[in-house]
Amino acid sequence: MIWWVGFMVILTVLSYLNDTGIISFLKNVRIPFLGASLLSFLILVGTAGILIRMLLKKRRGEKEGLQEKVRRLEKELSGIK
């Protein structure tokens, strides 16, 4: 997860430097079918990647919590028998 955040920080800094004119070679780089700049597209993809990863990790966390609950209930059930 830290790699995604680092990637986004680098893209954001490059986008800022591009907007202020310090880095000018990226201004004319555009994605033809979207009409957006390359940096904007990469920021969009990076943000979507972080969102998808967070949703997958949340789902896995729910499964782990349910597995622990099943183990606890099985232990209680075996104690009752």
Residue pairs with C-beta under 8 A, 6 or more apart in sequence:
1 50
1 53
1 57
4 46
4 49
4 50
4 53
5 50
7 46
8 43
8 46
8 47
8 50
11 39
11 42
11 43
11 46
12 43
14 23
14 26
14 39
15 39
15 40
15 43
17 23
18 24
18 26
18 27
18 37
18 39
26 37
26 38
26 39
27 37
29 37
29 38
30 36
30 37
30 38
31 37
31 38
31 41
34 41
36 44
